[in-house]
Amino acid sequence: METKIRVYGKAQNRTALGIIHAYLLMHPHATLEDLKQAFPDTLNPDCGVKRIFVDMKEIDAVQGPNWNGFFSEDDCLLKLQDGSNVAVVSMWTKNSFDKLVDWAKQYGIETVKFEVAEKGTGRKGGYRFEYLNGYLPPVPEKKKKKNPIWIIFFAIVVIIILIVLFL
């Protein structure tokens, strides 16, 4: 497949997060089940948990209260169109990361060798995207609000009935 998005990363685990985020940019209507199908758990067998993705509603049950194996900060969550927030596993060995990079190529996602993140308190890696070959990700359609005209009509009818009854 022609490369559509190139991911530049800083830190191996943040680059993995960037790869998955790139997929979500390309497929804005993807559900949690779609993500699990696109990136099966077998890509990262040595992550310490049995899942790559977890809905934030289930995170404590999956990882326990005393262990943080997922990107659970608000700025790292995958915010899906259905309103759910999904955390991505944050532990990627070199072997698992390499599998993910190769796997993502089938979706048109290329990864440039990541840079090592700076060490120190409060420092973390990140990622950025470059769109290639004229590709622009689809813009998700916003849900249209239902027209409340029937509610207004009903209210007018009720008011007219009340006026007639009390005159």
C-alpha positions in Angstrom: 0.0 0.0 0.0 1.2 3.5 -0.8 2.4 5.3 2.3 0.0 7.9 3.5 1.3 9.0 6.9 4.8 9.0 8.2 5.2 8.9 12.0 8.2 10.6 13.6 8.6 9.6 17.2 10.5 10.4 20.3 10.6 7.4 22.6 9.7 3.9 21.4 6.4 3.7 23.4 5.2 7.1 22.3 6.0 6.3 18.7 3.9 3.1 19.1 1.1 5.4 20.4 1.6 7.6 17.4 1.3 4.7 14.9 -2.1 3.8 16.4 -3.2 7.4 16.5 -2.3 7.7 12.8 -4.5 4.7 12.1 -7.3 6.4 13.9 -6.8 9.6 11.9 -7.2 7.5 8.8 -10.3 5.6 10.1 -12.1 8.2 12.3 -15.2 6.1 12.8 -13.2 3.1 14.2 -14.6 1.5 17.3 -12.6 -0.3 20.0 -13.4 -3.6 18.3 -12.1 -2.2 15.0 -8.8 -1.2 16.7 -8.5 -4.6 18.3 -9.0 -6.2 14.9 -6.5 -3.8 13.2 -3.8 -4.2 15.8 -4.3 -7.7 17.4 -2.9 -8.3 20.9 -0.4 -10.8 19.5 1.7 -7.9 18.2 2.8 -7.1 21.8 2.9 -10.4 23.7 5.5 -9.2 26.2 3.8 -6.0 27.4 2.9 -7.2 30.9 -0.8 -7.3 30.1 -2.8 -9.3 27.6 -4.3 -6.4 25.7 -3.0 -3.5 23.6 -6.2 -1.5 24.1 -8.5 -1.0 27.1 -11.6 1.2 27.5 -10.9 3.6 30.4 -14.0 2.3 32.1 -12.2 -1.0 32.5 -8.7 0.1 33.2 -8.5 -0.7 36.9 -9.9 -4.2 36.3 -7.3 -4.9 33.6 -4.1 -3.5 35.1 -5.0 -3.2 38.8 -4.9 -0.1 40.9 -1.1 -0.2 41.7 0.3 -0.7 38.2 0.2 1.7 35.3 0.9 -0.2 32.1 -1.2 2.0 29.8 -1.1 5.6 28.5 -4.0 6.8 30.6 -3.2 10.6 30.7 -6.0 12.6 29.0 -3.7 13.8 26.2 -2.7 10.3 25.3 -6.1 8.7 25.2 -7.7 7.7 21.9 -11.0 9.5 21.8 -13.4 7.5 19.7 -16.4 8.8 17.8 -18.7 6.8 20.0 -17.6 8.8 23.0 -15.4 6.2 24.6 -11.8 6.9 25.7 -9.3 4.1 25.0 -5.9 3.7 26.6 -3.0 2.1 24.7 -0.5 -0.2 26.4 2.7 1.8 27.1 5.2 -1.1 27.3 6.8 -2.0 24.0 9.9 -4.1 23.8 12.1 -3.7 20.7 10.8 -7.0 19.3 7.1 -6.0 19.7 7.7 -2.4 18.5 9.4 -3.8 15.3 6.4 -6.0 14.7 4.1 -3.0 15.1 6.1 -0.9 12.7 6.0 -3.7 10.1 2.3 -4.4 10.7 1.3 -0.7 10.3 2.8 -0.6 6.7 -0.3 -2.5 5.5 -2.3 0.5 6.5 -0.1 3.0 4.7 1.7 4.1 7.9 5.4 4.4 7.8 7.6 5.0 10.9 10.8 7.0 10.8 13.3 5.7 13.3 12.4 7.1 16.6 14.6 9.3 18.7 15.4 8.5 22.3 13.5 10.8 24.7 15.4 13.0 27.0 15.8 11.7 30.5 14.5 13.4 33.6 11.5 14.2 35.6 8.6 15.5 33.6 10.2 14.8 30.3 8.4 12.5 27.9 8.5 11.5 24.3 6.0 12.3 21.7 5.2 12.0 18.0 4.2 14.0 15.0 2.8 13.2 11.6 3.7 14.0 8.0 1.1 13.4 5.3 2.6 11.9 2.1 1.6 11.6 -1.5 -1.1 14.2 -1.3 -3.0 12.3 1.4 -5.3 14.2 3.7 -7.1 12.3 6.4 -10.9 12.2 6.3 -12.7 14.8 8.4 -15.2 13.0 10.6 -18.7 14.3 10.1 -20.2 15.8 13.2 -23.4 14.3 14.3 -26.3 16.5 13.3 -28.5 17.7 16.1 -32.0 16.7 15.7 -34.3 19.5 14.7 -36.5 20.4 17.7 -39.2 21.8 15.5 -41.7 19.1 16.6 -41.1 20.1 20.2 -41.8 23.7 19.4 -44.9 22.7 17.5 -46.1 20.6 20.4 -45.5 23.4 22.9 -47.5 25.8 20.7 -50.4 23.4 20.5 -50.4 22.9 24.3 -50.3 26.6 24.9 -53.2 27.2 22.4 -55.2 24.4 24.2 -54.5 25.9 27.6 -55.5 29.4 26.4 -58.8 28.1 24.9 -59.6 26.1 28.1 -59.0 29.1 30.4 -60.8 31.8 28.3 
